[in-house]
Amino acid sequence: MPENKPHILFLINDEHRPDVLPIEGDTAIRTPTLSRFMDEGIYFRNAYTPSPICVPARQSFLSGLYPRNCGSLNFGDPMPTELRTIPGQLGNYGYYSCCAGKMHFVGTDVMHGWQERIGRDIIGNNGYPYHAVKDEHHAQITPEPGTGPKQNKVIQEVRDAQPGLGQWMIHDQYNVDGALLFLEEYFVNAPYDRPKFNPLCMAVSLIAPHYPYQCPLDLFTYYMQRVEPIVEEPNEQFGYDNFFRVRVGQDVTYRQAHRATAAYYGMIEWMDAQFGRVIEKLEHLNVLDDFIIVFLSDHGEMLGTKGLWEKQSYFEASARVPLSIWYPKRFGREPKVLEQNVSLVDLFPTICELAEIPAPDELDGRSLVPLIEGDTANWQDTVYSELWRAQNGPSVMVKEGSLKYFRFDNNKGWPEQLFDLSKDPDERNNLIDVPAYADALSRLRAKADALPEPRRKDENNRFIDPHRPMVTLH
């Protein structure tokens, strides 16, 4: 490798509730692959998504910019091609990049800096156009099954939970198969076929454990005997669109909620096994220790907490995400759990620092390397999350230390929320009117008020002012 730069592998999944992991204390779930890297690496206990909905979250992660700054505000809102991304920046400094699976790109650009794609991407077919590009340089795009206008969609997803290998799992399996073939070719033949062997940046991105709630029969029956559904009544004081409310005993039966929960757990174990196949291939090729391995999910899953399912919520189950970094050549193999607030937008500058290449100046994210190496005193412990044209938007969350504040600007009369997670980890007591928190509330409101307006785009999906300096949000 030129200059001994590390290879980089992103293991990405979709809608992984952060507490469904052994490292979080869940004794039922089995994730030997992920647990290995968390037990030998760095786990970020308080990592948050830039947006608790798929497309903006993923574009923010790749661009290092919050949705209001990367131009992807909603499920069908494409990120402008002009923005630099992690694979694009690495490619400028000698890396070869390849992604396998779901990137959730919408619009005409289905690469956004990746040099090669394996398999098909997935986008929602909610009435906006999508482009099925079929030439040798681009991936094909498959419309997302189960999307589009559908009354009581979330309730129906819970009712429909069942054992079986769903369409999306077959899609994931196909993309992992392609990733294994690519890795074999890259590390066995590439050093001979190219005069200069490039370091590799690769992403293997799975749809699981995103609904529909389906998993293989053996996993389904295993978890039916080991997990119970979360049964909580929707509470009007917390707001949130009725679209995500599921009342056990009224909208669905207890058995249906139980089946959906078991299937969700089964999807996570199945997903872990797919990632395990990738790791086994790297071990077979004797290159695993040359990699930085980053595991992340785009957002979480409510799974019945607060009477809500799916995402688009700022409660911990939806807005907090699992995030870990494994790089034994620099950080060793001793496990480290960090409690500071971090965001997926922080990964872009982090990867640049670890690869010893410059990061773009306009990023919202901050490198996690100083934090990992012990500089906790200088870490500004504030992160943001936001929704725009989704059911629960426009809205914004500010997390500072243990305090979480969020509000809705959607004219629905939903109340502001303030929680102190150090005293109320289940977010049951809204502190918005508690005098002891008045100063903190003023400070968090001011941080939300100071956020810049979203960058405007023209009809060709280009920023109207593409050279505007990005505003630092911390």
C-alpha positions in Angstrom: 0.0 0.0 0.0 1.3 3.5 -0.8 2.6 5.1 2.4 1.2 2.2 4.4 -2.3 3.7 4.4 -5.0 1.6 6.0 -7.8 0.0 4.1 -11.2 1.1 5.3 -14.4 -0.9 5.6 -17.8 0.5 6.6 -20.3 -2.1 7.8 -23.7 -0.3 7.6 -27.1 -1.5 8.5 -30.5 0.1 8.6 -32.8 0.9 11.5 -30.8 -0.8 14.2 -32.2 0.1 17.6 -29.0 0.9 19.7 -29.9 -1.1 22.8 -30.3 -4.4 20.9 -26.7 -5.3 21.3 -24.8 -7.3 23.9 -22.6 -4.3 24.7 -25.8 -2.4 25.7 -26.8 -5.2 28.1 -29.2 -7.1 25.9 -28.7 -10.7 26.9 -31.0 -12.2 24.2 -29.4 -10.9 21.0 -26.5 -12.8 19.4 -24.1 -10.7 17.4 -20.7 -12.4 17.5 -19.3 -10.4 14.6 -20.2 -7.0 15.8 -19.4 -7.9 19.4 -15.9 -8.9 18.4 -15.1 -5.5 17.1 -16.8 -3.7 19.9 -14.9 -5.8 22.5 -11.6 -5.0 20.8 -12.3 -1.4 19.7 -14.1 1.8 20.5 -17.8 1.9 21.1 -19.6 5.3 21.2 -22.4 5.0 23.7 -24.0 8.3 22.7 -23.8 8.4 18.9 -26.7 10.1 17.2 -28.0 10.2 13.7 -28.1 13.6 11.9 -31.7 12.7 10.9 -33.9 9.8 12.1 -34.9 8.9 8.5 -32.9 7.0 6.0 -31.9 9.2 3.1 -30.9 12.4 4.9 -29.0 10.4 7.6 -27.0 8.5 5.0 -26.2 11.6 2.9 -25.1 13.4 6.0 -22.8 10.6 7.0 -21.2 10.5 3.6 -20.8 14.3 3.3 -20.0 15.2 6.9 -22.7 17.8 6.8 -26.1 18.0 8.6 -29.1 17.7 6.3 -29.7 21.5 6.2 -26.2 21.9 4.9 -25.9 18.9 2.5 -29.1 19.6 0.7 -30.9 16.3 1.6 -33.8 17.3 3.7 -36.2 14.4 3.2 -36.7 10.9 2.0 -36.7 11.8 -1.7 -34.4 14.7 -1.6 -31.1 14.1 -3.5 -27.8 15.5 -2.3 -26.1 17.7 -4.9 -23.4 16.0 -6.9 -21.0 18.9 -6.2 -20.6 18.0 -2.5 -17.5 16.0 -1.6 -18.0 12.7 0.2 -15.9 10.3 2.1 -15.1 8.0 -0.9 -14.7 11.0 -3.2 -12.1 12.6 -0.9 -10.3 9.4 -0.3 -10.2 8.8 -4.1 -8.5 12.2 -4.6 -5.6 10.8 -2.5 -5.0 7.4 -4.0 -7.8 5.3 -2.6 -9.9 3.0 -4.7 -13.5 2.8 -3.5 -16.3 0.3 -3.9 -19.7 0.0 -2.2 -22.0 -3.0 -2.1 -25.7 -2.7 -1.2 -28.0 0.1 0.0 -26.7 3.6 -0.2 -30.2 5.1 -0.6 -29.1 7.6 -3.3 -31.9 9.4 -5.0 -31.6 11.5 -8.2 -29.4 11.0 -11.2 -26.1 10.6 -9.3 -26.0 7.0 -8.0 -22.3 7.1 -7.2 -21.5 10.2 -5.1 -17.7 9.5 -5.2 -17.7 5.7 -5.2 -15.7 4.4 -8.1 -17.4 1.0 -8.3 -20.8 -0.3 -7.2 -21.9 -3.9 -6.5 -25.6 -4.9 -6.9 -28.6 -2.6 -6.8 -29.4 0.4 -4.7 -32.8 0.8 -2.9 -34.9 4.0 -3.0 -38.5 4.6 -2.0 -41.0 4.9 -4.7 -43.2 7.6 -3.1 -44.2 9.5 -6.2 -40.9 11.2 -7.0 -38.8 10.0 -10.0 -36.1 7.5 -9.7 -33.6 6.6 -12.4 -32.7 3.0 -13.3 -29.3 3.4 -14.8 -28.1 0.1 -16.4 -24.7 0.9 -18.0 -21.5 -0.8 -16.8 -20.5 2.2 -14.7 -23.6 2.5 -12.6 -25.8 0.4 -10.4 -29.4 -0.4 -11.1 -32.0 0.8 -8.7 -34.8 -1.3 -7.4 -38.0 0.4 -6.1 -38.5 -0.2 -2.4 -41.1 -2.8 -1.8 -43.9 -1.9 0.6 -43.6 1.9 0.2 -45.9 4.4 -1.4 -49.3 5.7 -0.2 -50.7 3.1 2.2 -53.2 3.7 5.0 -52.1 2.4 8.4 -48.8 1.2 6.9 -47.0 1.0 10.2 -49.8 -1.0 11.9 -49.9 -3.3 8.8 -46.1 -3.9 9.0 -46.5 -5.2 12.6 -49.5 -7.3 11.7 -47.6 -8.9 8.8 -44.5 -10.0 10.8 -43.6 -13.6 9.9 -40.8 -16.1 9.5 -39.2 -16.3 6.1 -36.4 -14.9 4.0 -37.8 -11.7 2.7 -37.1 -9.9 -0.5 -34.8 -7.5 1.1 -32.8 -10.2 2.8 -32.3 -11.9 -0.5 -31.1 -8.5 -1.8 -28.6 -8.2 1.1 -27.3 -11.7 0.6 -26.8 -11.1 -3.1 -24.8 -7.9 -2.4 -22.6 -9.7 0.2 -21.9 -12.4 -2.3 -20.8 -9.7 -4.7 -18.6 -8.1 -2.1 -16.8 -11.4 -1.4 -16.0 -11.9 -5.0 -14.8 -8.3 -5.3 -12.5 -8.7 -2.3 -11.0 -11.9 -3.6 -10.3 -10.3 -6.9 -9.0 -7.1 -5.4 -6.4 -8.6 -3.0 -5.4 -11.6 -5.1 -5.1 -10.0 -8.6 -5.0 -6.3 -8.2 -1.4 -6.1 -6.9 -0.4 -7.7 -10.2 -2.7 -5.9 -12.5 -1.9 -2.4 -11.4 1.4 -0.7 -11.3 0.5 0.9 -7.9 -1.7 -1.0 -5.5 -4.3 1.4 -4.1 -5.6 1.2 -0.5 -9.2 0.3 -0.5 -12.3 2.1 0.9 -15.3 -0.2 0.9 -18.8 -0.1 2.2 -21.0 -3.2 2.7 -24.5 -1.8 3.4 -27.4 -4.0 4.3 -31.1 -3.2 4.5 -31.7 -5.5 7.5 -33.0 -5.0 10.2 -35.3 -2.5 8.4 -39.0 -3.7 8.3 -40.8 -5.7 6.9 -40.3 -7.8 10.0 -39.2 -11.1 8.6 -36.4 -13.5 9.4 -35.5 -17.2 8.8 -37.7 -19.6 10.7 -35.0 -20.9 13.0 -34.2 -17.4 14.2 -37.8 -16.5 14.5 -38.6 -19.4 16.7 -35.4 -18.8 18.8 -36.4 -15.3 19.6 -40.1 -16.0 20.1 -38.9 -17.9 23.2 -36.5 -15.3 24.4 -37.9 -11.8 23.9 -41.2 -10.0 24.7 -42.7 -7.0 22.9 -42.5 -3.5 24.4 -46.1 -2.6 25.3 -46.5 1.1 26.0 -49.5 3.4 25.4 -49.0 6.3 23.1 -48.8 9.5 25.2 -50.3 12.7 23.8 -47.8 14.8 25.7 -45.0 13.6 23.5 -46.6 14.7 20.2 -45.7 12.6 17.1 -47.8 11.8 14.1 -50.4 9.1 14.4 -48.8 7.4 11.5 -46.3 5.8 13.8 -48.6 4.9 16.7 -49.5 1.3 17.3 -51.7 0.3 20.2 -51.3 -3.2 21.4 -54.7 -4.7 22.1 -56.4 -2.3 19.7 -54.4 -1.8 16.5 -52.5 -5.1 16.8 -52.7 -8.1 19.1 -50.1 -8.9 21.7 -49.1 -12.0 19.6 -48.6 -9.8 16.5 -46.4 -7.4 18.4 -44.5 -10.4 19.8 -43.9 -11.8 16.4 -42.7 -8.5 15.0 -40.3 -8.1 17.9 -38.9 -11.7 17.5 -38.5 -11.1 13.7 -36.7 -7.9 14.3 -34.2 -9.6 16.6 -33.8 -12.4 14.1 -33.0 -9.9 11.4 -30.2 -8.4 13.5 -28.6 -11.8 14.1 -29.0 -12.7 10.4 -27.4 -9.3 9.5 -24.5 -10.0 11.9 -23.9 -13.3 10.1 -23.7 -11.6 6.7 -21.1 -9.2 8.1 -19.3 -12.2 9.5 -19.0 -13.6 6.0 -17.1 -10.4 4.9 -14.8 -10.6 7.9 -14.1 -14.3 7.3 -13.1 -13.4 3.7 -10.7 -10.7 5.0 -9.1 -13.2 7.4 -8.8 -15.7 4.6 -7.0 -13.2 2.5 -4.8 -12.3 5.5 -5.6 -8.6 5.3 -8.0 -8.0 8.2 -5.4 -6.3 10.4 -4.7 -3.8 7.7 -8.2 -2.4 7.9 -10.1 0.2 9.9 -13.6 -1.2 10.4 -16.4 1.2 11.2 -19.9 -0.2 12.1 -22.9 2.2 12.0 -26.6 2.3 11.5 -28.4 5.2 9.9 -31.0 5.5 12.7 -32.8 3.3 15.2 -36.3 1.7 15.6 -38.9 2.5 18.2 -40.2 -1.1 18.4 -43.1 -0.2 20.6 -41.4 2.3 22.9 -43.8 5.2 23.7 -46.4 3.2 21.7 -44.4 4.1 18.5 -42.8 1.9 15.8 -40.3 2.6 13.1 -38.4 5.9 13.2 -38.7 9.7 12.7 -38.5 10.2 16.5 -35.9 11.9 18.7 -36.3 9.4 21.5 -33.2 7.3 22.2 -34.5 4.2 20.4 -34.8 6.1 17.1 -32.3 9.0 17.3 -29.4 7.2 19.0 -27.4 4.8 16.8 -24.8 2.0 17.3 -21.3 3.2 16.3 -17.9 1.5 16.7 -14.4 1.9 15.3 -11.9 -0.9 15.2 -8.3 -0.1 14.3 -5.9 -2.1 16.3 -2.7 -0.8 14.6 -3.4 2.6 16.1 -5.7 2.1 19.0 -4.8 -1.4 20.2 -7.3 -4.1 21.1 -8.3 -3.0 24.6 -12.1 -2.1 24.6 -13.0 1.5 25.2 -16.6 2.8 25.7 -16.9 6.6 25.2 -19.9 8.4 26.7 -19.5 11.8 24.9 -22.1 12.9 22.4 -21.0 12.2 18.8 -22.7 12.3 15.4 -22.4 10.3 12.2 -21.2 13.6 10.5 -18.0 13.2 12.6 -17.0 10.1 10.6 -15.8 12.0 7.5 -13.1 14.1 9.3 -12.2 11.1 11.5 -11.5 8.9 8.5 -9.5 11.6 6.9 -7.3 12.0 9.9 -6.7 8.2 10.2 -5.9 8.0 6.5 -3.6 11.0 6.9 -5.3 13.1 4.2 -6.8 16.6 4.5 -10.5 16.9 5.3 -12.5 19.5 3.5 -12.7 22.8 5.5 -16.5 23.1 5.3 -17.5 20.0 7.2 -19.9 20.2 10.2 -18.3 17.1 11.8 -15.3 16.9 14.0 -12.6 14.2 14.1 -13.2 11.6 16.8 -9.5 10.8 17.0 -8.6 13.3 19.8 -11.6 12.0 21.8 -10.5 8.4 21.3 -7.0 9.2 22.3 -8.1 10.8 25.6 -8.7 14.5 24.9 -12.1 14.7 26.5 -11.7 18.2 28.0 -11.8 19.9 24.6 -14.7 18.0 23.2 -17.8 20.2 22.6 -20.4 17.8 23.8 -23.3 18.9 21.5 -24.9 17.2 18.6 -28.0 17.8 16.5 -30.7 15.9 14.6 -33.4 17.2 12.4 -36.4 16.4 10.3 -37.9 18.5 7.6 -40.7 17.5 5.2 -41.3 14.1 7.0 -44.3 13.4 9.1 -42.7 14.8 12.2 -41.0 17.7 10.6 -39.9 20.4 10.5 -38.3 19.8 13.9 -34.9 19.8 15.6 -33.1 18.0 18.4 -30.2 19.4 20.4 -28.3 17.0 22.7 -25.9 18.6 25.1 -24.3 16.4 27.7 -27.1 14.4 29.3 -29.7 17.0 28.3 -31.9 16.4 25.2 -34.1 19.2 23.9 -36.4 18.9 20.8 -39.2 20.9 19.3 -41.6 20.8 16.4 -42.3 23.7 14.1 -45.1 22.0 12.2 -48.1 24.0 13.6 -49.6 20.9 15.2 -49.3 22.3 18.7 -47.0 19.5 19.9 -45.1 20.5 23.0 -41.4 21.2 23.4 -39.5 18.3 25.1 -36.6 18.4 27.5 -35.2 15.4 29.2 -32.2 14.8 31.5 -31.0 11.3 30.5 -28.7 11.1 33.5 -31.8 10.9 35.8 -34.4 9.8 33.3 -32.9 7.4 30.7 -36.4 6.2 29.6 -37.4 9.8 28.8 -40.6 9.8 30.8 -40.5 13.2 32.5 -40.7 16.3 30.3 -38.8 19.0 32.2 -39.8 21.9 29.9 -41.7 23.7 32.8 -39.3 22.7 35.6 -37.7 25.9 37.1 -34.5 24.1 37.9 -33.9 23.6 34.2 -34.8 27.0 33.0 -31.3 28.2 32.3 -30.4 25.0 30.5 -33.6 25.3 28.5 -32.7 28.8 27.4 -29.3 27.7 26.4 -30.6 24.8 24.3 -33.3 26.9 22.7 -30.6 29.4 21.7 -28.5 26.7 20.1 -31.5 25.6 18.1 -32.3 29.2 17.1 -28.8 29.7 15.9 -28.8 27.0 13.3 -28.6 28.2 9.7 -31.5 28.0 7.3 -31.2 25.1 4.8 -29.1 25.8 1.8 -31.3 26.6 -1.2 -31.0 24.5 -4.4 -32.1 25.4 -8.0 -34.2 23.2 -10.3 -31.1 21.3 -11.4 -30.3 20.3 -7.8 -27.3 22.6 -7.5 -26.8 24.9 -4.6 -27.7 28.5 -5.5 -24.6 29.6 -3.6 -22.3 26.6 -3.9 -19.3 28.4 -2.4 -21.0 29.6 0.7 -18.9 28.8 3.8 -20.6 26.1 5.9 -21.7 27.2 9.3 -20.1 25.3 12.2 -22.9 23.9 14.3 -21.0 23.1 17.5 
